[in-house]
Amino acid sequence: MTDAITSSGEDLPFPAGFTWGAATAAYQIEGAATAGGRGPSVWDTFSHTPGKVRGGDTGDIACDSYHRYVEDADLIKSLGLSAYRFSISWPRILPSGEGGKGAVNQAGLDYYKRLLDALAERGIRPSVTLFHWDTPQALQDKGGWASRDTALRFAEYVSVVGEALGDRVPTWVTLNEPHVVAHNGHRIGVHAPGLTDDAVAAAVTHHLLLGHGLAAGALRAVTPAGTEVGITLSLTPVRLDSDAPEDLQHAARVTDASFNGLFLDPLLYGRYPAHALPEVLPPAGLIRDGDLAAISAPLDFLGVNYYRPVHLRRGDPARLLLGEAPALPGLDGVVQFDPAELEHTNMGWLIDPEGLYELLLRLSKDAPGLPLYITENGCGAEDYFGTDGVVNDLERIKYLHQHLRAAARAVNDGANLAGYFVWSLLDNFEWAWGYQKRFGIVYVDFATQNRTPKASAGFYAGVARANAVPPLPAEWPV
Ligand code: IFM
């Protein structure tokens, strides 16, 4: 494979020892939904419910990585990446969600041992996410994350996994994007379990954070000293026109507190942000003594998933343009909108690399000394097939290039960034979009399961190899 982009001018370097990785998640790539004793998750139920996922797609087969993990480990190695972020499927380990005698599915643990061994043989460092949205259906039937008990069950599952795999895993991510679970899954209902209830979403927020705190404690008790434990948040800068009046600036502060502060503040400072919307704040009655202390126990790193900002303006809430993310309740007369003049990905998401730069500096200021990893960044883009077998995804190369330049500038200006994981290694099951949107740097033919690295894989491998990102080329190839 050759690097797709060559350019003259100055490279922007990353620090020595910077981690270069690719990320995936269990339900999006594993398939084998009923193999090896796996129990159902809320995403099995949701995707099999007509009308919930585009084209009726499910994760039943996905990329079949459960059977093809060796090929996938080879792919990561061939790209010269030093790390792989994947997630463990909770119902593959505890099919009923709960621990106890006879509850552990050894075949599930053995699968992850084989995967971890395959990575170790290739010198690839694992970064393992413990919850990337696949709540066991059996626990959902008892209330799911709306119930405090699910946080306790999560810690129980994490203990089992930590004991079995802790000697093989240097880095754990407790939760992936709790905001998306609470908001998309429980407030606006476009993700599993498909609920639309503000009060439930607020309770879910607290129980996810509590689950993180308890799981982090459980991991520290059973894993070797030096094991890193962190959490991954989806963070969304809030943007306004530069001359926005005070009421919009207030709306921006409230939106920031409701999207970002709602998770950052309890994790970093042990309190919920006072100026978040009351509708999103967990009610005081749910928060027990000790919860916030557990949630705010020191992190070894913070995982940052960055895709896009949100823009606000005055408007008629009936004209919401961000279909997936309606304006928050309680911000009357303010809407989220997509400035049409700016560039978008094929998901319709705004491209704003400056947002990443600002976010990294803000976090490094708010949490001095806390290492940051970009645990996801990437885009849905179209693939074009050349006669030479090359899969050209120039839009993705441009997106990665811009965001990597922004990350390198942030490091240069003081951000405490330790690594970058591209989302995603493989085209995969993109949740409610099914297989219609492709985020991979490796093309997956879902009919044959053939994997073909795209031009972006070559570009990214070149950046990882150089530990530096090249300048904008005079001309992008067509
Ligand atoms: O595919 C998802 C991933 O599972 C979580 N973060 C955003 C990605 C793109 O939508």
Boltz pocket constraint, residues with backbone or C-beta under 6 A from the ligand:
constraints:
  - pocket:
      binder: B
      contacts: [[A, 25], [A, 28], [A, 177], [A, 305], [A, 376], [A, 423], [A, 429], [A, 430], [A, 431], [A, 439]]
      max_distance: 6.0
